[in-house]
């Protein structure tokens, strides 16, 4: 007993010595530190933030990561002026309005960049507010994806506030901080400055180590060969109204495509709201589908209306190009569609910032107008005039300026590259340049759009599509009854573009079981084998929601099945090949309805999936988009984390080590001596 008690006393002494050296309150530690994890939590403060990550292409890398395989540790330094110098490796705490200038400086000044150990971008609620913050900010280029354009003028400025920061490579980690973490680090930086960065100092530890860095694979080709990355991609969704499977196969109708996109891009992958560009267009199209689904005589339309929502468009038009490839190959994902029957295309671009009284939209087309594209233009004009000037949906449609070099960046480019004579029109909120001041940035949130503008655009689209499939006048009773539901538009905005209610809204929960509270509209990576039936676990929330929404709004009026009544219950699929299982969640079963709605894999057409994984194939002969396809991939990683702790000088570390060794050795000899004395007494007794 004596021996055991003495050992415990020595251990407690060692514990108290370490506590005193660490400078931590003894009373608090004794009460709370009961294990090694408790001690670690007391020493380290994990911060909430969103990292910039490493993306690769055929020629190299873009984005951010730790420069090597190890974590990066550096003192936290506040940076308030772009002219400030750095004399030693530092973790820079940076106001958001200095981000573009700071990153540009790191690219232009290698010696300066060498001392940037990591970058911590502050949260700022006012920065994305046009009335109080800077006039605009875009992470993309001034001509986004100019290499894919149909025309020679690649220097045209569609995106006036473009910085291009998301397309550069940065050899240091970058985090966008949360509001709480920003407050904490401002205090830390001020304390470090007050102490003149003398020990003990607060340091940031960045763990943004990419698997491509570990494996030494620095291009899409090499990382795919070594399984250190996956291709960007996801699933597009198309749906026909009326269902194609429900029509007689004896007569095939010309196809009218209504298109929009569901993915955006930004410097910080997990902060990609894309509210105006492109989600406002997608929401307008979904609401138009809702309005058209309520009309009568759908099965008697003269044209086959097909809605399609692409993903991956911000990363080389992955969705539209893969859709066209699937059509050409007759893949099962486009069963029922005949590409040769596509007669007209109406694409809905950014519409959430349309202004004017009445609200003004612009129709963009490429080259000389054909009779089919002229028909689209006339339908847009007639639909616009049908509302009158006093109507809440009153709109005006103008032809885009002839000074434009061609159509702005859009999915329509993919179709025109395949067939230059294709008749297509893109409807947008802008004429000669983007009205979205925060195009492809984290600031393109729900506060950047106007729900009334989206509703007006939706009503315009719905009436235009109705005229094109019916050849009716704009004065008919059925035509005048077609109006987008403002409440639905508002609900779609709240569900898809906000965190409150976000995906917990009734509309989303009635159709899918969401995995995210706030949907992020970054395309993500493609999971699984694209040649097999899609696994729902590999499909993101947006695609699954769009699929279920369109499937439930493209049901034949004469069908005896609907979401709310009739139709057999289902969990995943239906026995009848013509039916789709809609609205199945973990909380309730879905219903089988007659609807032609399908997922289409979206990934680079330069990629092919084999049993050994993804391989890059040569570009198709004569395919100009294939020739310039960067083939984007995203690196694997184990964990992405950021934490702060107090770091002492090396002298202090050596002292703690020495004290620990002395206590250990001393304890050992005291125990030996005590044991000898104890045994001697036992013998004497």
NORKAZI-V670291 format. One record per residue. N is the residue number from 1. RES is the residue in three letters. SS is DSSP state (~ for helix, > for strand, _ for the rest). PSI is psi as a letter, one per 40 degrees, with the letter a starting at -180 (* if undefined). Layout:
N,RES,SS,PSI  N,RES,SS,PSI
This chain:
1,UNK,_,d  2,UNK,~,d  3,UNK,~,d  4,UNK,~,d  5,UNK,~,d  6,UNK,~,d  7,UNK,~,d  8,UNK,~,d  9,UNK,~,d  10,UNK,~,d  11,UNK,~,d  12,UNK,~,d  13,UNK,~,d  14,UNK,~,d  15,UNK,~,d  16,UNK,~,d  17,UNK,~,d  18,UNK,~,d  19,UNK,~,d  20,UNK,~,d  21,UNK,~,d  22,UNK,~,d  23,UNK,_,f  24,UNK,_,i  25,UNK,_,h  26,UNK,~,d  27,UNK,~,d  28,UNK,~,d  29,UNK,~,d  30,UNK,~,d  31,UNK,~,d  32,UNK,~,d  33,UNK,_,h  34,UNK,_,e  35,UNK,_,i  36,UNK,~,d  37,UNK,~,d  38,UNK,~,d  39,UNK,~,d  40,UNK,~,d  41,UNK,~,d  42,UNK,~,d  43,UNK,~,d  44,UNK,>,h  45,UNK,>,h  46,UNK,>,h  47,UNK,_,i  48,UNK,_,h  49,UNK,>,i  50,UNK,>,h  51,UNK,>,i  52,UNK,_,h  53,UNK,_,i  54,UNK,>,h  55,UNK,>,i  56,UNK,>,i  57,UNK,_,a  58,UNK,_,d  59,UNK,_,e  60,UNK,_,a  61,UNK,>,i  62,UNK,>,i  63,UNK,>,a  64,UNK,>,i  65,UNK,_,i  66,UNK,_,i  67,UNK,_,d  68,UNK,_,a  69,UNK,_,e  70,UNK,_,i  71,UNK,_,i  72,UNK,>,h  73,UNK,>,h  74,UNK,>,i  75,UNK,>,i  76,UNK,>,h  77,UNK,>,h  78,UNK,>,i  79,UNK,>,h  80,UNK,_,e  81,UNK,_,h  82,UNK,_,e  83,UNK,_,e  84,UNK,_,i  85,UNK,_,i  86,UNK,_,h  87,UNK,_,e  88,UNK,_,i  89,UNK,_,h  90,UNK,>,i  91,UNK,>,h  92,UNK,>,h  93,UNK,>,h  94,UNK,>,h  95,UNK,_,i  96,UNK,~,d  97,UNK,~,e  98,UNK,~,e  99,UNK,~,d  100,UNK,~,d  101,UNK,~,d  102,UNK,~,d  103,UNK,~,d  104,UNK,~,d  105,UNK,~,d  106,UNK,~,d  107,UNK,~,d  108,UNK,~,d  109,UNK,_,g  110,UNK,~,d  111,UNK,~,d  112,UNK,~,d  113,UNK,~,d  114,UNK,~,d  115,UNK,_,e  116,UNK,>,g  117,UNK,>,d  118,UNK,>,i  119,UNK,>,h  120,UNK,>,h  121,UNK,>,h  122,UNK,_,i  123,UNK,_,i  124,UNK,_,h  125,UNK,_,d  126,UNK,_,e  127,UNK,_,d  128,UNK,_,e  129,UNK,_,h  130,UNK,_,d  131,UNK,_,d  132,UNK,_,d  133,UNK,_,a  134,UNK,_,i  135,UNK,_,d  136,UNK,_,i  137,UNK,_,h  138,UNK,>,h  139,UNK,_,e  140,UNK,_,i  141,UNK,_,i  142,UNK,_,d  143,UNK,_,g  144,UNK,_,h  145,UNK,_,f  146,UNK,~,d  147,UNK,~,d  148,UNK,~,e  149,UNK,_,i  150,UNK,_,e  151,UNK,_,i  152,UNK,_,d  153,UNK,_,g  154,UNK,_,e  155,UNK,_,e  156,UNK,_,i  157,UNK,_,g  158,UNK,_,d  159,UNK,_,g  160,UNK,_,d  161,UNK,_,e  162,UNK,>,h  163,UNK,_,d  164,UNK,_,e  165,UNK,~,d  166,UNK,~,e  167,UNK,~,e  168,UNK,_,i  169,UNK,>,h  170,UNK,>,h  171,UNK,_,f  172,UNK,_,i  173,UNK,>,i  174,UNK,>,h  175,UNK,>,h  176,UNK,>,h  177,UNK,>,i  178,UNK,_,i  179,UNK,~,d  180,UNK,~,d  181,UNK,~,d  182,UNK,~,d  183,UNK,~,d  184,UNK,~,d  185,UNK,~,d  186,UNK,~,d  187,UNK,~,d  188,UNK,~,d  189,UNK,~,d  190,UNK,~,d  191,UNK,~,d  192,UNK,~,d  193,UNK,~,d  194,UNK,~,d  195,UNK,_,e  196,UNK,_,f  197,UNK,_,f  198,UNK,_,i  199,UNK,_,i  200,UNK,_,i  201,UNK,>,i  202,UNK,>,h  203,UNK,>,i  204,UNK,>,h  205,UNK,>,h  206,UNK,>,h  207,UNK,>,g  208,UNK,_,f  209,UNK,_,h  210,UNK,>,i  211,UNK,~,d  212,UNK,~,d  213,UNK,~,d  214,UNK,~,d  215,UNK,~,e  216,UNK,_,f  217,UNK,_,h  218,UNK,_,f  219,UNK,_,i  220,UNK,~,d  221,UNK,~,d  222,UNK,~,d  223,UNK,~,d  224,UNK,~,d  225,UNK,~,d  226,UNK,_,e  227,UNK,_,f  228,UNK,_,e  229,UNK,>,i  230,UNK,>,i  231,UNK,>,i  232,UNK,>,i  233,UNK,_,a  234,UNK,>,a  235,UNK,>,h  236,UNK,>,i  237,UNK,>,h  238,UNK,>,i  239,UNK,>,h  240,UNK,>,i  241,UNK,>,h  242,UNK,_,i  243,UNK,_,h  244,UNK,~,d  245,UNK,~,e  246,UNK,~,e  247,UNK,_,i  248,UNK,_,h  249,UNK,_,e  250,UNK,_,d  251,UNK,_,h  252,UNK,_,h  253,UNK,_,i  254,UNK,_,i  255,UNK,>,h  256,UNK,>,h  257,UNK,>,h  258,UNK,>,h  259,UNK,>,i  260,UNK,>,i  261,UNK,>,i  262,UNK,_,e  263,UNK,_,i  264,UNK,>,a  265,UNK,_,i  266,UNK,_,i  267,UNK,_,d  268,UNK,_,h  269,UNK,_,d  270,UNK,_,e  271,UNK,_,g  272,UNK,_,g  273,UNK,_,d  274,UNK,_,f  275,UNK,~,d  276,UNK,~,d  277,UNK,~,h  278,UNK,~,e  279,UNK,~,d  280,UNK,~,d  281,UNK,~,d  282,UNK,~,d  283,UNK,~,d  284,UNK,~,d  285,UNK,~,d  286,UNK,~,d  287,UNK,~,d  288,UNK,~,d  289,UNK,~,d  290,UNK,~,d  291,UNK,~,d  292,UNK,~,d  293,UNK,~,e  294,UNK,_,e  295,UNK,_,i  296,UNK,_,i  297,UNK,_,f  298,UNK,~,d  299,UNK,~,e  300,UNK,~,e  301,UNK,_,i  302,UNK,_,e  303,UNK,_,i  304,UNK,>,h  305,UNK,>,h  306,UNK,>,h  307,UNK,>,h  308,UNK,>,h  309,UNK,>,h  310,UNK,>,i  311,UNK,_,i  312,UNK,_,e  313,UNK,~,d  314,UNK,~,e  315,UNK,~,f  316,UNK,_,f  317,UNK,_,f  318,UNK,~,d  319,UNK,~,d  320,UNK,~,d  321,UNK,~,d  322,UNK,~,d  323,UNK,~,d  324,UNK,~,d  325,UNK,~,d  326,UNK,~,d  327,UNK,~,d  328,UNK,~,d  329,UNK,~,e  330,UNK,_,f  331,UNK,_,i  332,UNK,~,d  333,UNK,~,e  334,UNK,~,f  335,UNK,_,h  336,UNK,_,e  337,UNK,_,h  338,UNK,_,h  339,UNK,~,d  340,UNK,~,e  341,UNK,~,e  342,UNK,>,h  343,UNK,>,d  344,UNK,>,i  345,UNK,>,h  346,UNK,>,h  347,UNK,>,h  348,UNK,>,h  349,UNK,_,a  350,UNK,_,h  351,UNK,_,e  352,UNK,_,e  353,UNK,_,f  354,UNK,_,h  355,UNK,_,i  356,UNK,_,i  357,UNK,_,g  358,UNK,_,i  359,UNK,>,h  360,UNK,>,h  361,UNK,>,i  362,UNK,>,h  363,UNK,>,h  364,UNK,>,h  365,UNK,_,i  366,UNK,_,h  367,UNK,_,a  368,UNK,_,i  369,UNK,_,h  370,UNK,_,i  371,UNK,~,d  372,UNK,~,d  373,UNK,~,d  374,UNK,~,d  375,UNK,~,d  376,UNK,~,d  377,UNK,~,d  378,UNK,~,d  379,UNK,~,d  380,UNK,~,d  381,UNK,~,d  382,UNK,~,d  383,UNK,~,d  384,UNK,~,d  385,UNK,~,e  386,UNK,_,e  387,UNK,_,d  388,UNK,_,i  389,UNK,_,d  390,UNK,_,e  391,UNK,_,i  392,UNK,_,d  393,UNK,_,e  394,UNK,_,h  395,UNK,>,i  396,UNK,>,h  397,UNK,>,h  398,UNK,>,i  399,UNK,>,h  400,UNK,_,i  401,UNK,_,i  402,UNK,_,e  403,UNK,_,e  404,UNK,_,i  405,UNK,_,e  406,UNK,_,a  407,UNK,_,i  408,UNK,_,i  409,UNK,_,h  410,UNK,_,i  411,UNK,_,d  412,UNK,~,d  413,UNK,~,d  414,UNK,~,d  415,UNK,~,d  416,UNK,~,d  417,UNK,~,d  418,UNK,~,d  419,UNK,_,h  420,UNK,_,d  421,UNK,_,e  422,UNK,_,h  423,UNK,>,h  424,UNK,>,i  425,UNK,>,h  426,UNK,>,h  427,UNK,>,h  428,UNK,>,i  429,UNK,_,e  430,UNK,_,i  431,UNK,_,c  432,UNK,_,e  433,UNK,_,i  434,UNK,_,h  435,UNK,_,e  436,UNK,_,h  437,UNK,_,e  438,UNK,_,f  439,UNK,_,h  440,UNK,_,f  441,UNK,_,i  442,UNK,_,e  443,UNK,_,e  444,UNK,_,g  445,UNK,_,a  446,UNK,~,d  447,UNK,~,e  448,UNK,~,e  449,UNK,_,i  450,UNK,_,h  451,UNK,~,d  452,UNK,~,d  453,UNK,~,d  454,UNK,~,d  455,UNK,~,d  456,UNK,~,d  457,UNK,~,d  458,UNK,~,d  459,UNK,~,d  460,UNK,~,d  461,UNK,~,d  462,UNK,~,d  463,UNK,~,d  464,UNK,~,d  465,UNK,~,d  466,UNK,~,d  467,UNK,~,d  468,UNK,~,d  469,UNK,~,e  470,UNK,~,d  471,UNK,_,f  472,UNK,_,i  473,UNK,_,i  474,UNK,_,e  475,UNK,_,e  476,UNK,_,i  477,UNK,~,d  478,UNK,~,d  479,UNK,~,d  480,UNK,~,d  481,UNK,_,e  482,UNK,_,h  483,UNK,_,h  484,UNK,_,i  485,UNK,_,h  486,UNK,~,d  487,UNK,~,d  488,UNK,~,d  489,UNK,~,d  490,UNK,~,d  491,UNK,~,d  492,UNK,~,d  493,UNK,~,d  494,UNK,~,d  495,UNK,~,d  496,UNK,~,e  497,UNK,~,e  498,UNK,_,i  499,UNK,_,e  500,UNK,_,h  501,UNK,_,e  502,UNK,~,a  503,UNK,~,e  504,UNK,~,e  505,UNK,_,i  506,UNK,~,d  507,UNK,~,d  508,UNK,~,d  509,UNK,~,d  510,UNK,_,e  511,UNK,_,d  512,UNK,_,i  513,UNK,_,h  514,UNK,_,i  515,UNK,_,e  516,UNK,_,i  517,UNK,_,d  518,UNK,_,h  519,UNK,_,h  520,UNK,_,h  521,UNK,_,f  522,UNK,>,i  523,UNK,_,d  524,UNK,_,a  525,UNK,>,i  526,UNK,_,h  527,UNK,_,h  528,UNK,_,a  529,UNK,_,h  530,UNK,_,e  531,UNK,_,e  532,UNK,_,i  533,UNK,_,h  534,UNK,_,h  535,UNK,_,h  536,UNK,~,d  537,UNK,~,e  538,UNK,~,e  539,UNK,_,h  540,UNK,_,i  541,UNK,~,d  542,UNK,~,d  543,UNK,~,d  544,UNK,~,d  545,UNK,~,d  546,UNK,~,d  547,UNK,~,d  548,UNK,~,d  549,UNK,~,d  550,UNK,~,d  551,UNK,~,d  552,UNK,~,e  553,UNK,~,e  554,UNK,_,f  555,UNK,_,h  556,UNK,_,h  557,UNK,_,d  558,UNK,_,e  559,UNK,_,i  560,UNK,_,e  561,UNK,_,i  562,UNK,_,i  563,UNK,_,d  564,UNK,_,d  565,UNK,_,i  566,UNK,_,i  567,UNK,_,i  568,UNK,_,i  569,UNK,>,i  570,UNK,>,i  571,UNK,_,d  572,UNK,_,d  573,UNK,_,i  574,UNK,_,i  575,UNK,_,d  576,UNK,_,h  577,UNK,_,d  578,UNK,_,e  579,UNK,>,i  580,UNK,>,i  581,UNK,>,h  582,UNK,>,h  583,UNK,_,f  584,UNK,_,h  585,UNK,_,i  586,UNK,_,e  587,UNK,_,d  588,UNK,_,i  589,UNK,_,i  590,UNK,>,a  591,UNK,>,i  592,UNK,>,h  593,UNK,>,i  594,UNK,>,h  595,UNK,_,h  596,UNK,_,g  597,UNK,>,h  598,UNK,>,i  599,UNK,>,i  600,UNK,>,h  601,UNK,>,i  602,UNK,>,h  603,UNK,_,i  604,UNK,_,h  605,UNK,_,e  606,UNK,_,e  607,UNK,>,i  608,UNK,>,h  609,UNK,>,h  610,UNK,>,i  611,UNK,_,d  612,UNK,_,e  613,UNK,>,a  614,UNK,>,h  615,UNK,>,i  616,UNK,>,h  617,UNK,_,i  618,UNK,_,i  619,UNK,_,i  620,UNK,_,i  621,UNK,_,h  622,UNK,_,e  623,UNK,_,h  624,UNK,~,d  625,UNK,~,d  626,UNK,~,d  627,UNK,~,d  628,UNK,_,e  629,UNK,_,h  630,UNK,_,e  631,UNK,_,g  632,UNK,_,h  633,UNK,>,i  634,UNK,>,h  635,UNK,>,i  636,UNK,_,i  637,UNK,>,i  638,UNK,_,d  639,UNK,_,i  640,UNK,_,h  641,UNK,>,i  642,UNK,>,h  643,UNK,>,i  644,UNK,>,i  645,UNK,>,i  646,UNK,>,h  647,UNK,>,h  648,UNK,_,i  649,UNK,_,i  650,UNK,~,d  651,UNK,~,d  652,UNK,~,d  653,UNK,~,d  654,UNK,~,d  655,UNK,~,d  656,UNK,~,d  657,UNK,~,d  658,UNK,~,d  659,UNK,~,d  660,UNK,~,d  661,UNK,~,d  662,UNK,~,d  663,UNK,~,d  664,UNK,~,d  665,UNK,~,d  666,UNK,~,d  667,UNK,~,d  668,UNK,~,d  669,UNK,~,d  670,UNK,~,d  671,UNK,~,d  672,UNK,~,d  673,UNK,~,d  674,UNK,~,d  675,UNK,~,d  676,UNK,~,d  677,UNK,~,d  678,UNK,~,d  679,UNK,~,d  680,UNK,~,d  681,UNK,~,d  682,UNK,~,d  683,UNK,~,d  684,UNK,~,d  685,UNK,_,*
